[in-house]
């Protein structure tokens, strides 16, 4: 049986994981893990021969660690997790935990297509240092991923996870939104602490905030392009690809929103929209990695079948940053 087998594998390390200051199902005050803040979804560096470059990963994390981020996301969409083996995914999480200060939260993408595989990956990521699991919606059989199916999936994962679970809705990649009714139901689970919503529908984000207002449930914007709007309607932070290259600016936008300096926040948000679109929807991970090379980080190649940008695409990417004063 799935439950008994997985439980027997996680039980020896459960007390250790739950005893972390920021880990477990709740904090010492009875409140669930506080997700408030900005998180870069870090890329996975590769060598010229397509091997994971763990040294460059650590270098990037040390540089990014100088900014006031709440934490980091590894093995999210920007980490190219579908292209990594299970052992590579776990090694990335382990190396990231070793490279980061203890006060930085480490959210690890543990989603797989089946519930059983997701549970096993979540347990393993907890054992190598993840503070919370960010679980993407299974999507290969998207036509059968009803609210009932997704509620069952996430409930089983959260029941067996030794660390808090963050829901992850990214319709641009999966072809489906995690339905609002499912989010509301899942928000009541004691080990599901929030959602990263990357769809860009601010009315949906506002509705989730509103309908979960009686739960200790937190919403993270999934992109810097709608970060201001998300803060304005009750989000507590963001997982922003752009923070990999404009970390100070994304953190500044957070501060302006939190201190009510909306006019200045609006001006900064406007200047971040085109660069953010360039490294997400327009040019994706190849665009983000190219920009990282320009800003003093290691971007490097993607793993096949993702391809590098053409010269024309690279020039368009550069213009999106230069025209807003960032290059």
N, C-alpha and C positions, 0 to 999 in steps of 0.2 A: 504494500500500500504506500502511496506517495507520502501521506502524512507521517506515518510511523518511520519510514526510511529517512526522510529528510530531517524529522525531529531528532532522531538518534544521532545524525551527523552534526547537527548544530548545537545540541545540548551542552557538550563539554566546553564550548567557547562562549556560551550565551551570557553567563554572568560577567565575564570579562568585557564583552562588548557593551552590555547594558550599564556597566559601571562608569563609562566615560562621562565626563562632565556634560558634554553636549549630545551624547548618544542616548540610545534607549527610547522607550515609548514616551517618556516625559522627563522634564527637568526636575531638579530637587524641589521646586516650588509647586509641582503639580501641573505646570504648564508644559504643553508639548514644545518640541524643539523650535526655537525662534529662527526663522529663515530670513528675516529682514536684511536686505542689502543687495549688493551687486556681485554677480558671479560671472567670470569669463568661462565659456565652454571651450576648454583648451583643445588644441589640435593634437593629433598624433604625428610626431615627426618620423619621416622615413629617410633611409639612406638612398643613394643612387641605385642600389640593387633591391630596393623595396623592403628592406628589413626595418623593423622598428628601431629608431635611434633613441635609446633610453637616456643617453648622455645629453642630447639636445633637449629632450623633454625636461630634464632636471634643470638645465640652463634657463629655459624659457620660464619655468615656474619660479626660479630664484629671482629673475627680473620682474615678473609679474607680482611677486610677493612684496614689492616695495610700495604697491598701491593699497589704499584702504578698502580692499574687497572684503566682503563677509566670508567668502570662500571660493571654491572652484568646482566646476563640473568637469569630470573626465568621463570618456566613453559616451558622450552625447553624440548628436548628429555630426557636429564638427570634429569629433574624434574618429570619424570613419569606422565606427564600431562594427558595421556589417561586414567589413573587409578584414577583420582581425579574427584570429583563432581564439578559442576560449582561454588558452594559456596566456596569449598576448594581452587579452583584455584584463586578466587578473594581474599580470605583471605591471601593466601601466598603472593600475590602481595602487599597487604596492609601492612602486617607485614614486608616485605622486605623494602618497602619504609620508614617505620618508623625506621628501624634499620640502614639504610645507611645514610652517610653524603649527604647533598644536592648536592654537586658537583659531585657525582657519578651518571652516567646515569643508569636508570633502564629500561632494555628492557624486555618486558613481552610477552611470547608466547601466542597469542590469537587465533591461528588457530583452526577451527572446520571444519566439513565436508561440511556443507552448507554455502552459502554466507550469508544468513540471520543470522545464528547462529554466524558466524565469526564477522559480523558487531556488533551484540549485545554484544559479549564478548569483542571486542576491545573497544567499548564505555565504558563498565563497568570497564575495566582495566584502562582506562584513568582516570576515576572518582576516582579510589582508589590509584592513584599515579604513574602509569607507564609513563615514558617519551617517549617511542616509543613502537610500537607493532611489534613483530616478527611473521610473518604469514607463517606457513608451508603449503605446497601444499596439497589440499584435494586429497585423494588417494583411497578411498574405491571403487569408480568407475573409477579406473585408466585408463581403456581402453577407456573411453570417455573424459579423461582429455587432450584434444587437446590444442594447443597453443591458439586458439580462446576462448575455455572455460576458460582457466586459466587467460588470459588477461581480460576477462569479470569479473571474480571473483575478481581479485586483484584490478581492476579499481573501482568496486563498493565499496569494502572495503576501499580503499584509499579515495574515494570521501566522504565517511561518517565518516571517522576516525578523531577525533579531535587532534590526535597525529600522528607524522610521522610513516610510515610503512616501515619495513625491510622485504624483501622477504626471504624465507627460503627454500632451496633445500637440502633435506637429503635422497638421493635415497636408502641408506641402510635400512631405515625404511619405506619409502613410496613406493618404487619400481618404482619411476619415477624421472627423472631430470626435473627441470623447464627448458623448451627449451630456448636456447640462443636467438632465435628470439623473444620470449615472454619477456625475460628479457630486451632486447634492447627497445622494444616498451614501456614496463612499466617504464623504466628508465626516460622517458620523462614526467611522471606524477609529478606534483609539490609536492605531498605528499608522494612519494615513494623515499626514500633516499639511499637505498642500498640493498645489498643481503648478506646473510650468505650462503656460498656454502660449503657443507660438503662432496661433492662427491670425493674429492681427485684428480680430473683430473686437473692438473696444466695448461695444454694447454687450457682447457675450461675456467678456471679462467682468463688466459691471454687474451683470445678472448673476454670475457665479458668486461674486463678493456679496451681493444682496441676499441671495438664497442660502448662503452658508454663514450668515452673520451671527447666528446663535451657536455656531461650532467654533472650536479653536482651530480654524482652517485658514491657510494663507495662500495668496495668489501671487505668483511671480510672472511678470511679463516675459515673453520669450524672445524679445528683440528690442534693441535700443530705439528703433524707429517709432515705437508707440509707448515709450517709457513714461514720458510726461503725462500723457492721457491716462495711462494705467495707474500712476500714482494718484492722479486727481480723482479717480473713482474707487480707490481703496486697495490697490495692490501694495504689497510690502517690499517689492524689490524687482530685480530682473536678472535673467540669464541672457547675457548680451554678447554676441559674437564680436561686435565692434570693440568691446572692452579688451580684446586681445591686442589691439593696436592703439586705441585711444582710451586707455584705462583711466587716466586722470580726468579726461573730459566727461566720461560716462559717470564717474564718481561725483564730479562737480554737479552734473545734472541732478543726480540723486540728492545732493545737499540742498540745492536750490529748491527742489520740490518739497523736501522735508521742512525747510524753514520758511516756506510760503513766499519765496521770491519768484513769483510766477512770471513776471515780465522778463526777467533775466533768463529764467528757465526756458521760456518760449523761444527766445533768441538763440540759445544754445541748441535746443532741440531742432530748430530749423536747419542749423548747420550740420547736424548729424544725420539727417534723413537720407541724403543722397549717398554719402559714404556707407551708411548702414545697408541701404538697398544693394549697393555694389558688392558687398562682401556676403550677402545672404541670397536674396532671390535672383539677382542678376548674374553674378559670376560664381556664387557659392564658395565651396571650400577652396578651389584653386585660386579664386580671387582673394580670399582671406589669407591664404598662405603667401601669395605674392606680396600682399601689403605688409605682412609680418616681416618679410625680408627687407622691405624699405625702411621699416621702423626699428630695426636693430634686434629683431628676434630671429629665430630660425623657423622659416616656413617650410622651405624645401618642397620636394615633389609629393604628389598624392599617390596613393596606391591604385593601380589599374583596377577597373576600367576608367576611373576619373583621369582626365587629361589636363595638361597645362593650358594656360590661356594662349590664344593667338596674339601676335603683335598688336593687331587692331584692338582686341579686347583689353590687352594690358594698357594701351594708351587711353582707352575710355575709362578704365578703372582709375588711372592716375589723374585724369581730369576731374572725376567725381570728388577726389580728395583735394586737389589743388584749387578748384574753383570755390571751395568752402574754407580755404585758408589753412588746410592741414598739411600741405606739402609745399 
